[in-house]
Amino acid sequence: MNLENLNENRVEIALKMLSSSDEDHANLSGQVKYLEEAIKQAKAHVFLQSEGTVAERQEKALDSVLYDDALKAWIETYKQFKILDNKRQHEVRIIEIFQTLSANRRKGML
């Protein structure tokens, strides 16, 4: 990014992006937590329904379709969350850089 083009308009865009994505960010974060529990429940469900030694039941649980589906759902949701989170962090960095540049300008350093 060209720092000379970093101005109040760009900061306003960053703030709007952050405020408009708050709810989506929170929803995806909640879904990630929910699906983490769903993975555990899928594993436990298959484990309890299986027969054999603990190690065999553990393997059956990890190899089950139910566990695999829960894991895939978590991975997809986590990817969506991280994409949005990274975009938000980028906007936060833009605001922080602008604040630093503005403070330096006020002090006469730039």
MODAKA-V791331 format. One record per residue. N is the residue number from 1. BURIAL is I if it has 24 or more other ideal C-beta (glycine too) atoms within 12 Angstrom, else O. Layout:
n = (N | N)
burial = (BURIAL | BURIAL)
This chain:
n = (1 | 2 | 3 | 4 | 5 | 6 | 7 | 8 | 9 | 10 | 11 | 12 | 13 | 14 | 15 | 16 | 17 | 18 | 19 | 20 | 21 | 22 | 23 | 24 | 25 | 26 | 27 | 28 | 29 | 30 | 31 | 32 | 33 | 34 | 35 | 36 | 37 | 38 | 39 | 40 | 41 | 42 | 43 | 44 | 45 | 46 | 47 | 48 | 49 | 50 | 51 | 52 | 53 | 54 | 55 | 56 | 57 | 58 | 59 | 60 | 61 | 62 | 63 | 64 | 65 | 66 | 67 | 68 | 69 | 70 | 71 | 72 | 73 | 74 | 75 | 76 | 77 | 78 | 79 | 80 | 81 | 82 | 83 | 84 | 85 | 86 | 87 | 88 | 89 | 90 | 91 | 92 | 93 | 94 | 95 | 96 | 97 | 98 | 99 | 100 | 101 | 102 | 103 | 104 | 105 | 106 | 107 | 108 | 109 | 110)
burial = (O | O | O | O | O | I | O | O | O | I | I | O | O | I | O | O | O | I | O | O | I | O | O | O | I | O | O | I | O | O | O | I | O | O | I | O | O | O | I | O | O | I | I | O | O | I | I | O | O | O | O | O | O | O | O | O | O | O | O | O | I | O | O | I | O | I | I | O | O | I | I | O | O | I | O | O | I | O | O | O | I | O | O | I | O | O | O | I | O | O | I | O | O | I | I | O | I | I | O | O | I | O | O | O | O | O | O | O | O | O)
